[in-house]
Amino acid sequence: MRLAAATVVASLAWTACGTAGPAPPAHIEPDRNFSLRAGESAPARDGTLRIGFEGVTADSRCPKGEQCVWAGDVTARVWLQHGSGPRETRELHIAPSAAQAVRVLNHDMRLVQIDPYPVSGKPIAKADYVVTLVLSRQSAPRSDR
C-alpha cells in the first residue's frame, strides 16, 4: 500500500514539474529574448511598458510525424501597454510570408519561437503555449541636413 501511494505521489510530482513552464521574466531587457506563457505579461526594464501574450488564435503547423504540403503557421496574439494607457494588441506569425514583427508604441516586437511544436495525435492545450519574443526600441528618425 505504501509503495502504491509513493508511486502516485512521485508521478504527480513528476507531472507537475513537467508542465511547469518558464516563469515570466521579472523585467524584459531590450534586444534580449524573453518568454511568456499564454495569459502572462511582464514589464520592460524601464517600467513604462508592459508586454503580454493573450494566446494562440490559430496553429496550422505540420505536426511531427506527418507529411504536409507546407510547413504551416501560428498566429500569436500579443499586446503592449504604455503606462496606464490602452493595450495595443497585435498578431504575430511564425511563417516567413506573414508578419513576424510589428512596430507599436515606439518599439519593434518580433516573434522568435512558439512552443510546443505540434505532434500528430496530441492536441496542445491553449494554456501550454509559450512565445519567445524580442523587444527593441525604435531608433529616432535621422535628420539629414
N, C-alpha and C positions, 0 to 999 in steps of 0.2 A: 504494500500500500504506500509506504514512504517513497519507494522507488518511483512509483507511478506519479505521485504528487511532485516529486523533484523533477521528473521529466517534463511534466506540464509547465511548471514554473520556469524551467530553463528554456523551453520552446517559446513561451510567451515573452520572456526577456529577449531572446534572440530576434523574434519578430519585431518587437518594439525598437530594437537597435537598428534593424534592417530598414524600417520605414521612416525612421527619424532622418530628416534631411539636414542640409546645412542651415545653420541659424542665420537670420538676416544680418547683414553687416551692421556694426554699431554706427559707422559712418561710411558713406560712399566717397571713395577717393577719386579725384579726376583722372581720367585716362587709364584707369585700372579696372579689370574685370570684377564684377560682383554678381552674386546670385540671389534670386528671390523665389520663394515658393508661391504658388497661387494664393492670393489673398494677403500677401505680405507687402510691407513697404519699409523704406529706410531713408534717413535724411542724408543730404550731401554734407561733406565736411564743414562747409561754411555755415550750415544751419538755415540757409534761406530757401532751400529747395528740398522737396521730398519726392521720391520716386516709388511707384507701386506697380505690382503685377496683379491684374484682375484675374487673368486665367487665359487658357487656350480656347479660342472660339471655333477652330477647325484644325484637324490634323489628318492630312491625306498622304503622309509619308509612306513609302513602300515598306511594309513590315519585314523584319528579318525572317528569312525562311520562305519568302515569296519572290516570284519573278514578276516585275512590273514594267510597263512601257516607259514610265517616267518616275523620277525619284519622289515626287510629291512635294508638299509644302505644309507649313504650320503657320497659323495665324495666332499671334500672341497679343493680347490687349494690355497695354501699359499706360500709366499716367504720370504726369509731372505736376507738381503744385508749388507755386512760389508763395512763401509765407502763408497767410490765411486766405489767399485768393482761390479762384475756382480751379478745379483739376482740369488739365488739358489731356484728354485721352487720345491715344493713337494706336494703330495696329501695325505690328512689325511682322515680317515674314522671314523664313529661312531660305526660301528659293531665290537663286540669284536674279531671276527675272522680276522679282517683286521688291517692295520697299523693305530693305533690311535696316535702314537707318532713317531717322526723322530729325528735323530741326524744330525745336519748340522751346519757348522761354529762354532764348539766347544760348541754348545748349544743343549739341548733337548727341543723339542716343542711338546706339547700334546694337542690334541683336547678334550675339556671338554664337549662342547654342541654346537648344531646348532639350531637356531630358525629362523622362526616359525616352529612349528610342523604341518605337513600337515593335512588338514581337508577334508573329502570326498566332492568333487564337488567344491572346492575352490582352484584354482591354485595359486601357490606362484610366485610372480614376482622375477626375479633374483636379483633385487636391494633390495629386502626386507630381504634377508638372512643376519643373524648375526652369527658370530662364537665367541665362548668363548674359549680362548686358555690359556695355561700357559707356560712360558719360563723359563728354568733353565740352568744355566751354567754347562757344564760337569765338573766333578771333574778331577783333574790332575791324571794321572795314578800313581798307587802306585809303589814304588820301594822297592822290597823285597830283603834285603841283609842279 
